[in-house]
Amino acid sequence: MVGKESEQAGIIRSGAKLVNVISNSVVPKITLIVGGSYGAGNYALCGKAFDPRFIFAWPNAEYAVMGGQQAANTLLEVQVQTLKRKGHEPDAAELEELRKKVAASYEEQTDIRYAAARLWVDGILEPGQTRAALLTALDVATRYDSGKAFKTGVLQV
């Protein structure tokens, strides 16, 4: 959904409406990450910023601000600019070594176990445990009603 056609079709407006409705929703929010959860998709689909009651993930899940390759390139560029400000111009071999180091570090940090160790997710579930865990989470989440009214403000069309 990235590109000129999507932007002209109103993907930003539609995404903003989705974010508005989810962030103002008063139903219990439970998130299950089954694959990669990155960037705006992570936030828009009830990531940590929307304060879901529970966040679960499968063992193969990845969780990060942005995808691995994009993040590695961005972080590499930041490190190169830092070196240049210090008066050091890295050569091709040094750039490749930095790229490998940054990519390995980011790959480690996108692993769902990294997120679970920091309590960013509430549990890592084997796929076969998913139904039971979600039923328990729904049972727990529906025991309390905050009584907040659902208000989204004005949704422009």
N, C-alpha and C positions, 0 to 999 in steps of 0.2 A: 504494500500500500504506500510505498514511497515513490514519489515522482510527480511530474507536472500534471498528469491526468487526474491523479488522486487529489492533488491540491486544488485544481480547478473544479472538481466535483464537490468540494466542500468537506474534505476529510478533517480539517482543523476545526471547523464549526461543529461537525458531528462528534468529534472527539471531546470538544469542550462541553457539549451537552451531556455526554456519557459521564465525564468527570463530575459535572455539577450534580447529576442525579445520584451517582454512587456516593459522593461525599456527603450529601444531605440525607441519604437514605437512613431510615430508623429501624429497619429490620436487622436481625442478627446477621453479621457478615462472617462468613467462613471461607477461607481461601485454601485451595489445593493446587500446588505447583507440580505439574507432571512432566515438564520439559524445561525449556529456557524461559526465564522471567527477567526481562531486561527493560531498563529505561522507562519511557512513557507507558508502555504496555503494562509494566509491573505496577505503576501507580494507578493507571486507569482501571485495571482489573482487580482492584481492591488489595493492593500491596500494603506494606507496613504503614505508609503515610495515612491510609484511610482507617486505621485502627480496627482491623477485623478482630472479632472475638478469638478466633483461632487461625493460625497459618500452619498448614501441613504441607509436606513435600514428599515426593517419591525419591528413592535413592539416586536416580539418574538426573535429578533436577539441577538446574544451575540458576543462581540468583545474583544479580549484579545491577549496577547502575546502567551499564551498556554492554553490548556483546564483546566477546574476547578480543577479536581482531581490531575492532574500532577502538576499544579501550587501550590495547597495547600500543597502537599507533599514536593515540593522543598522549599517553603517558610517556612514550619515547620522545615525542616532540617537546614535551615539557622538560625532560631531562637534558635533551640536546641544547635547548635554549638556556638552561641553567649553566651548562658547561661553557657555552659561548659567552655568557655574561661574565664568567670568571676568566675569560681570555683563552680558553682551550677549544680548539677546533678539532672535533673527533674525526678520525679517518674511517674508511669503509669497514675495516676489521673491527674497530672499536664500536661503530654503529651496530654492526651485526651482533656483537656480544651483548650490547645494551638491549637490543631488540629481543634476544633470546631470554635474557634475565627478566625483562619486564613482562614478556609473554608468560613465562613460567610462574612468576609471582601472581599475575592476574588469574591464570588458570587455577592456581591453588585457592585463590580467594573467591572464585565463582562456584566452587564445590559446595553443595548444599550442607555438608558437614561443617564447613567454615561458618556458615550462617547460623546453623543450629548451636554451635559452640558459643556464639555471641547472643543467643536467645532471640535472633531475628525471626526464627521459625519455631513453632511450638513442638513439632515432632516430625521425624522422618518415618514414613510408613512404607512397609512393603505393600505393593499393589493389592494383594489379597486381604490386607487389613483395612483398606480404605473405607469400605461400606460400614463396618462396625465403628470405626473411629468417627466418621461423619455423623452416624446416628447418635453416638454418645455426645458429640459436640453440639448437635442440634438440640438434644434433650437438655443439656446444661445451658445453652445460650437462650433458650426460650423460657427459662424459669424466672427471668427478670425483664421487666419492661420499664425503660427509662421514662416513658410517658411523653417523650419529645414529639412534637408535631412534625410531619413531613413538609418541608418548605424548600422549594428550589429557587425562588425568586422568579425572574422573567427569563424564559427560554426563547431566545430570538430565533426566528425561522429563516 
